[in-house]
Amino acid sequence: MWGRTERGDYLNHTGFLSLDLRSFASAQLIREKIPAASEGRAGWLFAGGFPEADRQALFFLPSYTGPEDLAREIAGGEGPITCIRVKAAGTGFTKAPTHRDYLGSLMNLGITREQIGDILCSESEAYVYAIKEIAPFICRELTRVRNVAVEASEVPPSACTLGAKTETGRGSSASERIDCLVSLVFHLSRSQAQALVTREKVFADGRLITSASYCPTAGERISVRGYGKFRYLGAEGQTRKGRLLVSYERYV
């Protein structure tokens, strides 16, 4: 894809990638010395429709399209990623569908997982991020979610009214190492947190973390497969016993 973008100077992109595939792809791109995109320079970046998206597509941008241009096009509904609002067609849901319910209904249409990004749900509606080409098909064919009639309509991603919900937490930690922070946030033992790193379940801003001694900087988003994610806010001081006081935002 990069070769086609570089030779033809036009935009290319993949489908939505999971965290581990994003980590693998970025490592390969860095190894091959393919530049990251910047204003006025062709290169690559990831985008998922909103900043906190877990599933993101890999974009290869031409020289005339910068990262801000792409973000603006996507937000306005003119880019390669769009958003589909799904709501009950009648009086509403008797029981709010889950993420799994929405995803299952979409997969039953014969759609591949790479065509669907994050799905944000509330009790009354959901916003599905998708590759733009598949949006008309979804809007036409998605008529039921968990045996309830629904209406699906394409909206620009900027119209999504559901955001990531977080809760701020604080606690003491032996250090800013990733295993200490994961242990604190998810109430695990230090050895359990280290095992998650060893099993390649821990990511920082989409990058696979392979060392339990890695120390994230303030603002990095940590994702742990099977447990959730949080944004590390940094150290605020020390306790009387010399432990660090740290704060974080956990996504709920």
N, C-alpha and C positions, 0 to 999 in steps of 0.2 A: 504493500500500500504506500509506504513512504517513497518508493521508487517512482510510482505513478504520480504522486503529488509533486515530487521534486522535478520530474521531467515535464509534466504538463501544467504545473502550478495551479492545481485545483484541489478542492477539499475532498477528503476521503474519510471514512469512519467505519468502525466495527459495530457490532451489536453491543448490547449491555454486557459488561464483564463483572464477574464476582470479585471479591477482594483478593483471593489467591491468584486469579488470572491477571488482575491488574498489577499485582506485585511482580508476577513473573514477566509480564510484558514490559513494565518499566525497567526492570533489571536488564532485559535483553536490549532495549533501546539505548540505555546508558552504556552497556558493554559495546554496542556497535557504534557508539559516539554519534547517534542521531540527536540533533539538538532539540531541546524543549522549545515550544512556541513562545514567541515574544512579539511585541509590536514591530512590524516591518520585517520580520524574519520568519520564514517557513519553519515548521517544527510540529511537535506533538504535545497533546495535553489530554486530560480526562475530563468529561463532563457528564452529569446525570440529570440535569434539569433544575437542580437546586444544590446549594453548597454542601449540605450534609448527606447527600445521596450515597448509599452504600454501593449500589450497582451503577456503574458509569461506563460510557462508551469511550473508546480510544479514538481521538480525532487527529488527523494529519492536516494541518492548516497550510494554505498557500501563503505567499508573501503579502498578499493584499488583504488578508483577513487575520486580524489579531485576536488574542483571547477575549478582549473586551467586546469586540465586534460579534464574536460567536455567542457570548453570554447574552448580549442584547437581543440578538436574533432569536435565540431560544426562548428567552423570557417573553418576547412579544408574539410567540407562536409562529415565527417565520423560519425557524431553524430545523435541523434534522430530528430534534427531540420535541415531542409535544406532550400534552396532558389530556387525559380523558376523565371527565367527571361522571361518576356512577351513583345514581340515587334510586330509591324505590319509586315505582311508577304509581302506586296507589297510596294507601294511608300510611305506609312506612313499614319498617321491619319490626316484627314482634320481638325479635332478638337480634342484636347487632351482629352482622356477619364479621368474621375474623379475616385477617390477612390471608390465611389459608383458603377460606371460602372464595374470596375474590380470585386468588391465583388459580385455584382449581377450576373455576368456571371459565377463566381465560384459556387455560391449557386444554380444556375440553373442546375448544373451538379449533384446535389443531395448530395453535400458535406456538412457536418455539420460545424457550425461556430467554434467548438472546434478544428477542423483540420487545421484552417487557422489562422496565426498570423497577424502581421502588414503587410500592403501593402504600399510600397514606390513608388510614381509615379513621372514621369517627363512628358514632352510633347511628348516624343517619345517611352517611355518604362516604365515598372513597374517591381518591384521585390516583389515577394510574398513569405513570410515566411510560411512554412508549416511543418506538421509532415511528416517525411521522407517516411513513408509507403504509403502515398497518392500521392506522387510526380509523379510516373510513370503514374498514372491515369490522373492527371491534364495535364501533358505534352502531353498525347495522345488525350484527349477529349476537352481541351480548344482550340477551333479553331476560335472563334469569340468573340470580345468585341465591343459592341455597333454597330453591323452590319459591322464591319471591320474584315477581316481575320487576324489572329495573329498566331505567332509561339511561343510555350512555351518550354523552355529547362531548365533542372536542372543545377544549378551552386552552388559551395560552397558559403556559406554566406560571406566569405572574399572577394569574387569577386564582391559583390554589389558595384556599383559606386555611388549610391545615398545615401546621408547622411542627417541627420536632419539639416534643415536650421533654423538659429536663427538670431535675431536682438537684439543687446545690447541696453538696456534702462536704464535711471537714473531718479530719482525723489525724492521728499521729502515725508516723511511718519511720522505720529505721533509716531509710534513705529515699532518694528519688528514683531508684532502680525500678524497672518495669515490673519485676516480680513482686516488689513491695507494694506498688500502687494497685496492681491487679488483686493482690491479697486483701488490701484494705477495702477497695470499692465493692468487691463481690463476696466479701466475708469468707475467704478461703485461707487455708494454711499456706505458708510460704512454699512448701514443697509442692502443693497442688498448683500454685501459680507457676512455678518453674516447670512443672510437667506440661502445662498448657503451652508454654513457649517451646519446649522440646518437641511437642506434637504439632507445631506450626499452626497454632490456633490464634496467635496474637498478632495484630497489625497496628501500625501507627501511621495515620494519614495515608492508608492504603498500602503501606510497605510492610512486607512480612518481617517480623522481628525474630531473629534466630538466637539472640543472646539475652539471657535473663538479666544481665548487668546493664542493658541499654537504659539510658536515662532520657526520657522525653523532655522536651522544652515546654514551657507554658504555652497553651493554645493547641497543642497536638491532640488529635482525636484518637483514642485507643479503642479498637474493636476486638472483642474476644468471642470467638465462635462458640455458640451454645450458652453464652452468658449475657451478652449485650455490649454496650459501648458507653464511653464517657470521654469528656474533654478535660484534660489535666489543666488546672488553672495556675498551679505553681505553689511554692512553699511560702508560708507566711511568717515563719519564726520557729522557735524551738520550745519544747517543754522543759520543765525543770530537770528532767532526766536526760536531756540532750537529744531527744527524738524530734524529728521535723514535724511541724504542723503544716499540713497540705490541704488544699481545697480542690474540688472537682465538680463538674456538672455531669450527672448520670442521665442518660436518655431513658425515658420510661414509656 
